[in-house]
Amino acid sequence: AMLAHGVRLADRRVLRVAGTDALKLLQGVVTNDVRGLGEPGAPPVYAAVLSATGRVSADVFFHREMGEGGGGGGLLLDLPSVSFDESVKLLTKMRLRASVTIDDATSDFSVVAVGDPAGEGGDERSGPRGDRGNTWFGDPSTSGNETTEKKKHHLLSFLPIDPRTRMLGLRGILPAAVAEALVDGNVDGAAKHGDSSERSHDEESASNLYKRFRYELGIGEGDELTGLLPLECNLHWLNAISLTKGCYVGQELVARTHFTGVIRKRIMPAKFDDAGGDFSLKNAKLLLPTAEKSTPDSPSTKPPKSVGKVLCRSENFGLAMVRLEHLTRVNHSVSFARFVVRDDGPRGRDAGVIVKTPKWWAPK
């Protein structure tokens, strides 16, 4: 199964924050309640760092550092590489005279993820939904006997469950040398048991594999979320936001949007008809299939109305920000829509795209 034996995520970096005031500092910066991380054995916490205007600057995973005792223990932060320096500057600025140390630990640690397309392996800590998987995009299904057999030789099964949803499998931070040995060893061990699927690592980067896995589930990460509103990114359904904690940077807009209940657009998984595509789709506008097409012989008098935009794509899967009013409801939990993305080049070619609500979304 895709990513079933673990990958090191090259687009994430690790920051170590420690000291007796570390949790107090972080509590006033991020969207989630991190005070529970002061307890030994605490599970990871997912959160976001917002700008003063309430938009996402970075998403972050908090892990207790292994081997630390009670108060004053270190925390390891899994942060996007693209916004790592900005996050460090923010924490340094807000630290003032607090007893907190902030150190780049990227050379010492690696972020490791183990994909779980069949949705197995979750428990009560593992996220908002307990579905077995999002089968709309054809996620591989695995029988119970197969899954049990594979876990017998899984070297990374000790990693914590991804705090966003169990459907993303496992995710953690390991010493760099340990991560390299276990990921490579896990692939070799799987090959000995007759599973050669992870040899796809030779054909494309591990980061792209993980991106496609997330895109099929409709979950953004890193720079895909930058500048967007957290509720439009579905972060409240991914266990990233506490609506009962005290103040933090950007809280006002989050609270107002939540309590008014008005969210007009959201990130959704998108499947494109044109898998190859010789034109870039990033930030391309989503249009209704009936949108008028402008040609040199018949120029359009006004541009077609946009109903959303493409955020990112890997081959024929991606993420799109979609205005919810244009979805067609299939049943109480599933809605979908068909759109087109138009090339602004001389050929003016259209690529078809389908969006559909993923199963892990909270019931409406």
N, C-alpha and C positions, 0 to 999 in steps of 0.2 A: 504494500500500500504506500501511496505517496507520502514521503517524509516520515515514514513509520520508524525509522531507525535514528533520527536525530540530525539536526543541522546546526552549524554555528552561524549566527546572524551577523554578517559583516557590516550591516548598516546601523548597528547599535553600539554604544559605548557605555562604559561602566564608571560611575562616580562613587567614591566612598565618602560618606558623611558620618561623623562620629562626634562624641562628646556628650556631656550631661544635658546640654540644651538642644541637641539635634532634633528631637521629636517636636519640641516646642516651636523651633524655627520652621520646620517643614509643615506643621499643622497650619501655619498662617500663610502658606504659599500655595498649597495644592488643593484640589477640589474634594478629595476624600479625607476621611478620618483616619489618621495614621497612628493614633495613640496606642492602639492594640499591639503595634510592633515592638513595644517595650517589653512584652512578655516572651520568655524563651519558648521556642517552638511555634511562634506566631506564623500563620500562613502569609504569603505575599499579598500586597495591596496594590491595586491599579488606580491611577489617578491622572489628572492633567494639570499642567501649569498654564494659567491663563494670562493674557495681557490685561492692562488696566481697563480696556474696553470689553472684556469678557470673551475674547476669542482665543482659540487654542494656540499656545506657543510651543508646547511639547507634551507628549504623553509619557508617562513614567511608571515603571514597575519598581516597587520597594521590596527588598529582601533583607531579612536579618542575616548578618554575617555569621557564618558557621563558627562555633567555638567560643562565641562571646557570652559573657554572663549576664547578670541582670541589668541594672541601670547603667547608662553610659555606653552600652554596646554599640558597635558600628552597624551602619546600614549600607547596603549596596544598591545603587540606583541604576536601573536599566533605562538608558535615555537614547533618543535618536541622534545619530552622528551629526546631522545637519544643524541641529539646534543645541548641541552639547555646550558649546562655548557660551551661548546666550544664557543657558540655564545656570552655568557656573557663575557668570557675572551677576545674575539676579540673586542667587543665594549668598554670594559674597557681599553684595550690597546690603542685604537685609540682615546679615549676621550681626553687624555692629560690634558690640563687645561681648556677645554671647560666647559661651564655652563650646565652640563647634569647630571641627576641622573638616576641610573640604579638599579632597585629593582625587586627581585623575587616576583611576585604577585600571584603565583599559588595557595596558600592557600586561597586567597580572591576571585578568579575568576575561572570560568569554560568555556571551549570552547564547544559550542553547535552547532549541525548541524541538519538540517531538510531535509531529502531526498526528492527529487521531481522527481520520475521516469517518470512521464507523461510529464515532461518538461513544466509544467504550471508555472505561476507566474513570468516570466522574464520581464525585461523592457530594455530600451536602455542602461542601465549601466551594463548589466548582462553578458557580455562575447562575445566571437567571433562568436557564431552561434545561430540561433533561432529555431533549430529543436525541435520537440516535444519530441523526445526521441531516444535512441538507441535501436531499437526493435530487433536487431540481436540476442541478448541473451534472448529475451522474456520478456523484461521489462513490468510490468503491465500497461495497458492503462486504463484511467479513463474518463468517459464521462464528458462533461462540467457541467451538472447538479449535478453529484456526487461531482466534485471538488468544486463547489460553496458551496454546502451543508457542506462539510467537513471543509471548511475554516471558516464557521460561528462559529465553536467551536474550532478553532485552536489558542491556547494561545501563540504561538511563531511566529505568522505571522508578527510581527513588526521587526524581525531580518533582517539584510541586505542580499541581494542576494549574493551568493558566487561569488567573483570577477573573478573566473576562467571561469565559464560558467554557464548559467542559468540551465543547465541540472543537476547540482549538488544541486540545491535547495537553501536553506538559510544557513547562517553560521555567528556566532557572538560570542562575549565574554560577559558573564553575571556574576554578583556577584554569588558566589557559592551557597548561600542559595536560591537565586531567581531561578537559573538554576535548582536546585533540585526540588523546588516546582512546577515550570512550566512544566518541562518534565514529572514528575509524574502526575501532574494535567491534562496535555494534554492527557495522556494515559487513565486516569480515565474518562475524558470527552468523549473521543472517544468511550469507552466501553458503556457509557450511550446512545450513538447514534447508537449502534449496530455494532460497528467496533471493533472486538476482535483481529485483526491481530497483534497488538503490544504486545500481550501476548507472542510472540516469544522471547521477552526479557528474559523470564524465561528459555529459552532453549539454548541460546547462548549469548555471550557478545555483548554489543552494538557496541564496537569497531570492532568486526569481521563483524557485519552486515554492518557497514559503509564501511569497506574495500571491501567487496564483491560488494557493490553498486558501488564503484569507479572502481573496477577491470572490471566490466561489461562495463563501459564507457571508459576504457583504460587510466585512470588518476592515476599517481603515486603521493605519498606524503611521507614526512618524510624520514626515513632511506631507503625507496625504491629508492630514488633519489641520495643518498649519493655516491659521487665519480664518478658520471656520468656527461657527458657534457650537459649543459642546453638545447641546441637545439635538442639533441637526446631525451631529456625528453619532447619535445614539449612545453616547457615553453613559447616560443614566441607566440604560438597559445592560451595559457592560460593566456594572459595578465600579464605575469610576467617580461617582458623585455622591456625596452625602448631603442631604437637604436638612439635616438636623445639627450639623457641626457649627462652630463659630465662624467668624469672618475670615475670608481669605481673598487674595487678589482676584478681582473680576467676579465676585460672588453676586453682586447686585443684579446683573443681567440674567444670570442663570436662574436665580430665585424668581425674578419677575416673569421670565418666560415659562418656568415650570408652573407657577401658580395661576397664570392666565390660561395655560393649557393650549396656547396657540403656537403650533409648530407646523409651518406650511410646506417645508421640504426636508428631506432626509437623505442620508447616504444609503444607496441600495446596490446590491450586486447586479452587474450588467454582463450580458452575453452578446458578443458581436458576431454578425454573419460573416464579416470579412476578417478572417483570422490573420492573414498576412498583412495586408494594408500597407500601401506605399506612401501613406500620408499620416502625419501625427494626429492623434485624437485628443491629446491632453488639453484640457480646457475648451475643447470643442463644444459647441452648443447642441443640445438635444432638440429636435424639431418633431412636430407631428408628421406622420407619413403623408398627410395631405398638403403639407407646406408647399407653397408655390416656388418653383425653381426659376432662377434668373439665368438667362442665356444672352449672348451678344445679339441674337435676332429678336429676342423678346425679353428685354430687361424688366425686372420687377420694380414696381413703383415704391414698394416699402419692404423692408426686411421681414422675413417670417418671424413669428413670435417664438421665443425660446421657452422651453418647458423644463429646462435643466441643463446640466453640463457634465462632461466626462472629467473625472478627477484623475484617473490613471488607467493604464491598460497593460496587460501582459498577454500577448497573442490574442485569443478571442475572449478572454475574461477581463473584467475590470470593475471599477467602482464609479458610480454616477451620483450626483446630487440631483434629486428629482422632486418636482412639485407634486405633492400628493393628490391634488385635485384631478390629475390626469390619469390616475390609476383606475382600473376596472376591478371591482371586487368579485372574486370567485366564490369565496365562502367567508365565514366569520374571521378567519385568520390569514387568508391568502388573497393578495391583489397583484395585478400585473399590468404592464403596458408595453406597447410596441412603438418605438420611435425610430428616427433616422438621424445619423450624424453626417453633415455635409462637408465635403472637401471644398475649401475656398479657392483652390487652384483653378487653372484654366479649364480643366475637364468637368469640374463641378460634380464629382461623383458622390453618391450616397452610400453609406454603410448602414445596414439595418441593425437595430439593437433591441433586445428584450430585457426588461427589468422586472423583478418579482420580489415580493416581501419574503425574507428568509424565515425559517421556522423558529429561530430563537427570539424573534421580536416578541415583546410583551403583548398579550391580548389587547385589542382596541376596545 
